[in-house]
């Protein structure tokens, strides 16, 4: 009788331990999804500001239509992306298009002095900073989930219930090469 009671207690402890692992994995997955929702909010704000920025630039740089069209196409891509992976890819394209727009702006000194443009530029810079922070938080949440999913004995529960290693928010090879180049400073 005592032996049976000890076995039941051990079995109950194992069940509670497995439930704890499962709940921990669910919590980590939800934290990652919430972290991406924060990125989504910042992407939406940036996308809402882009038409205003494009219209302001258009007034000064009418012949730079390809750059402006690239920005609008990339913005629309962000808005229509469905999965996290699609949003990461389209956000990278929008970031590249905005860099092209910044280079265009450099050619128009009057535009750089325009108050509306300066305000929009400050707002976009603020959103870019918030996006960077949200991406770091997302990657930290993803890394924590991935570590838990791949660690023993969690990996047994993770595999059984469909948890998998998730994608980090990454610049990609092309953007990383550009970012690793030292900035060119000209006077």
Secondary structure as UniProt FT lines:
FT   HELIX           2..60
FT   TURN            62..63
FT   HELIX           65..80
FT   HELIX           84..106
FT   HELIX           109..113
FT   HELIX           115..150
FT   TURN            152..153
FT   HELIX           154..160
FT   TURN            161..162
FT   HELIX           173..180
//
